[in-house]
């Protein structure tokens, strides 16, 4: 039997991840079995195990795509901008979430809503899956440090006045988490309107503080 090429292997992995993501978004992690994923991918029941050791490994791949969608735009602004405001940082992620689709790590186009359905489920998995928790914590700390460093640069430039950088980083991340829960659980679909409100509140507070000083 000829050996499968690396390109074909990656393509098949992407197909299985995409099928799993659809199943998870529709029915949840624990209600979805590996045979369910195989059927959705159009492969034999044992085929997913040739590409992933377990369902948990597939969940990790999907969670990585989801958290990259949410936090990578904010992290890019935090690293690249000279003195980003609190509103700039929040807007970077909220604008990305306003898109209908995103490209995953395998280069496949993915519905944003599908990823967000999965990421909310991922939070409960953090309490029982040590591997997922460790990966999520590592990503959280990286993003938090990037945001805190950006806020320190903003303070040095006089653009950010009102917040302790470490606390501000946690507040911004918490704001995004809250938005995601409202969007998925309660149908908050006006991402652009939410973004405008957040920018007005955060940047308005900065302007007020600068005036008071």
PyMOL commands that set and color helices and strands:
alter all, ss='L'
color gray80, all
select helices_A, chain A and resi 6-27+34-41+47-50+55-80+86-97+112-125+130-156+165-186+191-212
alter helices_A, ss='H'
color red, helices_A
select strands_A, chain A and resi 101-103+109-111
alter strands_A, ss='S'
color yellow, strands_A
deselect
rebuild
show_as cartoon
